Amino acid sequence: MKKILQTSIAILALTFIFSACSTPQNANSGTTSSNVSRGKFVGTWTLTNVAYDGLVQGAVQNVFDQASPEAFVGSTWKFTNSGNGTYTLTNGTSQTIFWSVFNGGTTGTQFQFKKLYEGDKAKNVQEGYRLDIGVINNTNMTLRSPVAIGNSNGYIIYSFAKAQ
């Protein structure tokens, strides 16, 4: 009887430990910024819209040290699972990037990327960009770029549709 009790307690303890260490499951189809996997980004995306929250349109003249936010509408972004990627503007300008998901941002999980030029290695590039992840699912993605305005932030909101 004593052995059965000890075995039962051991099994219950192991069950408790395994259930406490398991990853929580999320039943909704869209992923919010607190539980984004790298695989959600893989594929080809088209930037379909740029909107502003707390900013006046035209207040930001240049994003990603490249062009105006509106110049990115219609651009194509390709992300591989290895972190390599490119974006191509509608005028044909193409940029190689290295991207990843940053867990630990003060506003939640963030999408981050570095621009790479010929001969660059991602590990040697110190400058890059971080955008807050709004929603990402199999067909749509929203990224928000904070812009400091006095003591608060406004946001440029980038909406993407998955092409492949």
N, C-alpha and C positions, 0 to 999 in steps of 0.2 A: 504494500500500500504506500509506503514511504517513497519507494522508487517511482511509482506512477505519479505521485504528487510532484516530485522533483522534476520529472520529465515534462509534465504538463506546464509547470512554471517556466521551465527553460524554453519550451515551444512558444508560450505566450510572450516571453521576453524577446525572443528573436522576431516574432511577428510584429511586435511593437517597434522594434528597432528598424526593421525593413520598411514598415509603413511610414515611419517618421522621416526616413531618408529618401523616400521616393519623390520624384518630380511631380508637382501638382499638374493636373490635366485641365485644359481649358476647352470648353465645349463650343465656344463661339467660332464662327468662320473667319472673322477678321482678327488680326493680331494687333494689340495695342503696344505702346512703347515699353511696357514692362516685361514682355515675353517674346522678343523677336529673335528668330533664328536666322543665321546667315543664308540658308537655303531659300528663304522667302524672296531674296533680292535677285537671285540668279536668273538670267534671261535678258531679254531686250525690252526696254521701256521707252515710251515716248512721253515727253513732257507736254501735256495738253493745255495747261493753264497756269498762270501766275496771278495770285491774288495778294491782297495786303490786309493785315490786321493791325490796326493802330498806326498805320502809315498812310500817307497820301501817295497815290500813284505818281511816279516820277521822282519821289523824294530820294530814292536810291538809284544812282546813275550807273553803278558797276558792281557786279557780283562775281565771285570766284576769280577776281583780278582778270576778267576776260571781256565782259560785255554787259549791257543793260539786262535786267531781269526779263524783259519782253523779248529780247533776242534769243532767249533759250526756249521760247515756246516753239514746239515742233521739233526740238532737238531729240536725238536718239541716244540712249544710254545703254551700254551693254556691260553686264556684270558676269564674270565667271566665278565658279566656286573657289578658285584659287586666290581670289582677291584682285585679279587683274581686271581692267575694264577700260572703256573709252566712252567719251561722249562726242557727238558730232552735231554742230549747229546747222541750221538750215542753209547758211551761206557756205557750207563745206568745211569750215574750220573744225579740225578734229583734235582732241586732247586725250592722251593716254593717262590713266589714273590707276592708283592702287587704293582699294576701298576695304572697309571693315565695319563691324558693328561695335560700338563702344558702350559697354555696360558700366555705369558708374557716373554718368552725367548728373548734374544737379536737377535737371528737368526730365530725367528718365533715360531710357536707352536712346542712343544717337547713332545716326549714320555718319561715317566720317570718310573722307578721301583726301589723297595727296595727288597733286599734279606731278607727272613724271615726264622728263624731257630725255632726249637721246643720251644714253650713257648713265642716267640716274639709276640708283638702286633705292627701292622704297625705304629700306632701313636707314639710309643716309639723308633722306629728305625730312627736314624738321617742321616745315610749314604745311598746313593743310586746313581743311574746313570741316566743321561739324554741324549737322542739321538734326533737329529734334524729329523723331519719327512720330507722325500722327497716327495713321492707320495704314496697314499693309495687308493685302490678301492676294489671292491668285490672279486678280485682274486690275486692281488699283493700288496706288500708293500715294501718300501725302507726306511731304517733308516740310518742316518749318524752320526757316533760318532767322534766328533772333537778331534784331538790329537795336542797338542801344539808343534810347531817346531820353536824355536827362537821367533821371533815377529809375526809369522803367524800360521795358522792351516793347518794340513793335515787332511784327513778323512778316517776312515774305513767305508766302505759302505756295509750294510747288506741287502741282497735281500731275500724276503720271498714270498712264494706262499701259498694261502689259501687252507687248506686241507678239512675243513668243514665249 
